[in-house]
Amino acid sequence: MNKIKVLIALLFALLLQPAMAAEPADPLAYTDVKLQIARIQVQDSVSFDDAVESLKLRANQHNLKFVGANLIYKEIAALTGQPAKRMEIYNFCDGLTANKLLGADPQMIAFMPCRIALIEDVNGKRWVISMMMDIKMIQAMPADTRKSAEGVMAAMKDMMVAASRGDL
């Protein structure tokens, strides 16, 4: 009797195995990375437009090409029919550094182009915010690539500070 129970249990397990194996697995591969979010408040005496202009001018000084903007507040206003707090995302790129980063690790594409946002919060304060690569990621790169990546990160920080002060 025990042999029959064991045989039935084995048969049942074998029949269930294909059904369990047929469940779709997540087809995406994930890499855990540490990110840093940098932010600085725009001085009260600096208008939103002056902060944007400062950001773009400082990017140009660092040879970072302005490659696009997302004026998301306009989309929100269009969808809701209500005015939205101003929020804009600006994209910058150094093509040569991008090429080095991708040569070192194709996953670096997730950080491209470099993005810096200017937003107005619910209290009317303006902020410059950006995602920064973790220094350990940069340090793990080949020397030439690391030097270029460090230069771009330093440029982004300088751009953020310039925007917050309205520096031209």
C-alpha positions in Angstrom: 0.0 0.0 0.0 2.9 2.4 0.8 4.5 1.7 -2.5 1.3 2.7 -4.3 1.1 5.9 -2.3 4.7 6.7 -3.1 4.1 5.9 -6.8 1.1 8.1 -7.0 2.9 10.9 -5.2 5.8 10.6 -7.7 3.4 10.5 -10.7 1.6 13.6 -9.4 4.9 15.4 -8.9 6.0 14.6 -12.4 2.7 15.8 -13.8 2.9 19.1 -12.0 6.5 19.8 -13.0 5.8 20.8 -16.6 3.0 23.1 -15.4 5.3 24.7 -12.8 8.1 25.0 -15.4 5.8 26.7 -17.8 5.3 29.7 -15.6 7.0 32.6 -17.3 10.1 33.9 -15.5 11.0 37.6 -15.5 12.9 37.9 -18.8 14.8 41.0 -17.6 18.3 40.9 -16.0 18.9 43.3 -13.1 22.0 44.9 -11.8 22.0 46.6 -8.5 23.7 49.9 -8.4 24.1 52.6 -5.8 22.9 56.0 -7.0 23.3 59.4 -5.5 20.8 62.2 -5.9 22.4 65.6 -5.8 20.3 68.7 -5.2 20.8 72.4 -4.5 18.2 75.1 -3.8 18.1 78.0 -6.3 18.7 81.3 -4.6 15.6 83.3 -4.1 17.1 86.2 -6.2 17.5 83.9 -9.2 14.6 83.4 -11.5 13.7 80.0 -13.0 14.7 81.2 -16.5 18.0 82.7 -15.2 18.8 79.3 -13.6 18.1 77.5 -16.9 20.2 80.0 -18.8 23.1 79.6 -16.3 22.8 75.8 -16.5 23.1 75.8 -20.3 25.9 78.4 -20.4 28.0 76.5 -17.8 27.4 73.2 -19.7 28.8 74.9 -22.8 31.9 76.0 -20.9 32.5 72.4 -20.0 31.9 71.2 -23.6 28.8 69.3 -22.6 26.4 69.5 -25.5 22.8 70.4 -24.7 20.8 67.6 -26.4 17.2 68.2 -25.2 14.7 69.3 -22.7 11.5 67.9 -21.3 9.2 70.6 -20.1 7.0 68.2 -18.2 5.0 70.9 -16.4 3.4 71.8 -19.8 2.3 68.2 -20.3 0.8 68.0 -16.8 -1.1 71.3 -17.4 -2.4 70.0 -20.8 -3.5 66.7 -19.2 -5.2 68.2 -16.2 -6.3 71.6 -17.5 -4.8 73.2 -14.5 -1.5 75.1 -14.1 1.3 73.0 -12.8 4.4 73.8 -10.8 7.3 74.3 -13.2 9.5 71.3 -13.7 11.9 70.8 -16.5 14.5 68.1 -17.3 17.6 69.1 -19.3 19.8 66.6 -21.1 23.5 67.0 -21.8 26.1 64.8 -23.4 29.8 64.5 -24.0 29.9 62.0 -26.9 33.5 61.0 -26.4 33.0 60.2 -22.7 29.8 58.4 -23.6 31.7 56.2 -26.1 34.4 55.4 -23.5 31.8 54.5 -20.8 29.9 52.2 -23.2 33.1 50.6 -24.2 33.9 49.9 -20.5 30.3 48.7 -19.7 27.3 48.8 -22.0 25.0 49.2 -19.0 26.3 52.8 -18.6 23.7 53.7 -21.3 21.2 53.9 -18.4 23.0 57.1 -17.2 22.9 58.7 -20.7 22.4 61.5 -21.5 23.3 63.3 -18.3 20.1 64.8 -16.9 19.7 67.8 -14.6 16.2 69.0 -13.6 15.0 72.3 -12.4 11.8 72.1 -10.4 9.5 74.4 -8.3 8.3 72.6 -5.2 4.8 73.0 -3.6 6.2 75.9 -1.5 7.5 77.8 -4.5 11.1 77.0 -3.8 13.2 76.1 -6.9 15.7 73.3 -6.9 18.3 71.9 -9.2 18.4 68.0 -9.0 20.4 65.3 -10.7 21.2 61.6 -10.4 24.9 61.0 -10.0 26.8 57.8 -10.6 28.3 56.2 -7.5 32.0 56.9 -7.2 32.7 53.2 -6.8 31.2 52.6 -10.3 33.5 55.3 -11.7 36.6 54.0 -9.8 36.0 50.5 -11.3 36.5 51.8 -14.8 39.8 51.8 -16.8 42.0 54.8 -16.0 41.2 56.9 -19.2 37.5 56.2 -18.9 37.5 57.0 -15.2 39.2 60.3 -15.8 36.6 61.3 -18.4 33.7 60.2 -16.2 35.1 62.1 -13.2 35.4 65.2 -15.5 31.7 64.9 -16.5 30.5 64.4 -13.0 32.6 67.4 -11.8 31.1 69.5 -14.7 27.6 68.5 -13.7 28.1 69.5 -10.1 29.6 72.9 -11.3 26.6 73.3 -13.6 24.2 72.7 -10.8 25.9 75.2 -8.5 26.0 77.8 -11.3 22.3 77.4 -12.0 21.5 77.8 -8.3 23.4 81.1 -8.2 22.4 82.4 -11.6 26.1 82.5 -12.5 26.7 83.5 -16.1 
